[in-house]
Amino acid sequence: MLGASAAATTFVGFLIQWYTLTHVGPGPQTDALFAGLTVPQFIVVVASNPLAHVLVPLLATGDRSAREGGAWAVFLLSLMGFAVLAAILAASASLWLPLLVPGFSDSAKQLTVRLGRIQMGGMAFMATAAVLRSAFHARNEFIWAAFSAFLASVAGLAALVLMLPAYGVDAAAWSFTLRSALEFILLVPALGPFRRPAWHSPLVGATWRRIRPLVLGYSYERTEIVLDRLLASLAPAGALSLLYLGQQVYGAVGQVINRAVTLPVTPRLAQEAARGDWPAFQATYRRRLGWIAGVTLAAFLVVLLAGRPVLSLVFGMRNVTSEDVALLWLLMVLLAGLLHGDPTGHLLLTGFYAVGDTRTPTGIGMAMYTVGVAVKLLGTALGGIAGLAVATSAYYFGRSAVLYVGLRRKVQVQVRQTG
């Protein structure tokens, strides 16, 4: 059910991308749309993803009544913090956002600022929703959290179809914000009846202690989003949109895998680690790694063997040329490492967090990203947008391999310590 729900949500998200690209066409307007989304995506990854990784194990163990007041406190603190941050970023967007797209024309930079401001509101809702999803997941209640994303995506698609003829590419930016707000509203029941926030709850303190190294590490490692947009902005108009689309398709596949394969075992891994059952812990994450490898290999073979005609059938219309389709297929083939490495890395990170270790994976991520920056700069200099795609694959393959070795050693240490 989780896999089907995630696949349905992914399909609707794909329809949103498809409708925007085919009706507007890959070019300066779509480049500006996706560039304007750079910082909202960055904030969501840097802040909300660590929140989810930390909160699920914390909420899955311990006394329920003691957790509820602390959960409300974490939720309200997150909501206020992200709302203030969104307001500050929107007000100052004209000062910093053009610096992220040096290859854009002046008019494209101005459009990027306008679209970026619209999407800042969606960022605040999407980031805070991580707390609400974590409350559901910690109770092993996954279905509504997944289904709410599907409902919000359908509403976002409907809004896009209705608004695009009148408002153009601005409608796509508003669609993102509306979709994020609706999902947030649908997830609010996760916390149950309102309780007085326990601002000094142990849950708040533990969340802050565990999330700090993650946020610091993610803040550095996830500048990958900014770096990719910056380098892609130097390519011909439309290339940034096609690279982003390829990344989003593989990212969507990763989300399906994460929700269907990794998410259901997150509480289990935390509970196995808490009772020191390390053979079961190892068997759980290794079995899931095998599932991920099988799914991603099958998906890549489909892209390699049938991707180009399928992409021509789906995108080869209206304002998308055959050259655009050919470049999109090439970029997706070259991004194979992202397809496999993203969900694999997510599972391995979940294993670390279940043990209560946030520092080791953060250090690995920062070290690998430092190497990845150099590889991406070299790849772009040698091969342009295609070189950037190859470098991205190399980075994700390497990162997942080092994370695997690190988690295996972590478990070995735990086994020795417990005798």
Secondary structure, DSSP 8 states (H G I E B T S, - for coil): -HHHHHHHHHHHHHHHHHHHHHHH-TTHHHHHHHHHTHHHHHHIIIIIHHHHHHHHHHHHSS-HHHHHHHHHHHHHHHHHHHHHHHHHHHHTHHHHGGGG-TTS-HHHHHHHHHHHHHHHHHHHHHHHHHHHHHHHHHTT--HHHHHHHHHHHHHHHHHHHHHHHHHTTHHHHHHHHHHHHHHHHHHGGGG-S-----TT-HHHHHHHHHHHHHHHHHHHHTTHHHHHHHHHTTSSTTHHHHHHHHHHHHHHHHHHHIIIIIGGGHHHHHHHHHTT-HHHHHHHHHHHHHHHHHHHHHHHHHHHHHHHHHHHHHH-STT--HHHHHHHHHHHHHTHHHHHHHHHHHHHHHHHHHHT--HHHHHHHHHHHHHHHHHHHHHHHHHHHHHHHHHHHHHHHHHHHHHHHHHHHHHHHHHHHH-
